Amino acid sequence: MGIVDAGLHKAVQQAFTRPIPKSARAQMRYLVKQLKGTRPVADLLGVSQRTVERYVKDQIRQPRAELAQRLETAVRERWQPRVRERARRQAATTTGLVIDTRARFGFTAAPGTTDDARIRHLTLALPPHHAARLFDAQDTGAGEQQLRALAAEALGEVYFRDGGRRAAGLEVEFTDVEHVQFDL
């Protein structure tokens, strides 16, 4: 998972209305219910079916650090799917996204201009149609490069071209990304 993909997932998870289960037992029980059995949960987490059963029966309470991380990630991916979908739909149709990034921005422009790439820190509100394109690309399994290209296009339109009022034809390159954070 790339930095842009992870940022989009994290933004949607901020819309949760309830916290995920805290204990290993509650997390295992949730996964068993979602995946309809202990065998699929065991396969997902890379443990034995008997280990999953022991967590569900509260015979084991503290998982190893790597198992605890895999368990929390698996629960977080499946937690409140309707709330997650509603937040994505609202961002894609009405509210848009806020992107906060620190990256190197370079440009492809007319010869003879001084558009050398430099590090910039930008915090911008992206319109809903850009949010929809990012979420649609994420749903279709787009790679990190495709998501970065869509983010660069959105930043180029909103910040550098100012919605078509200046710098027509300017193509933005989005490289050396230090961080990207999205908010709904």
Helices and strands as residue ranges (DSSP letters): H 3-13, H 24-35, H 38-45, H 49-56, H 65-78, H 81-90, I 91-95, E 97-108, E 118-126, H 128-139, H 144-155, I 156-160, G 162-164, E 171-183
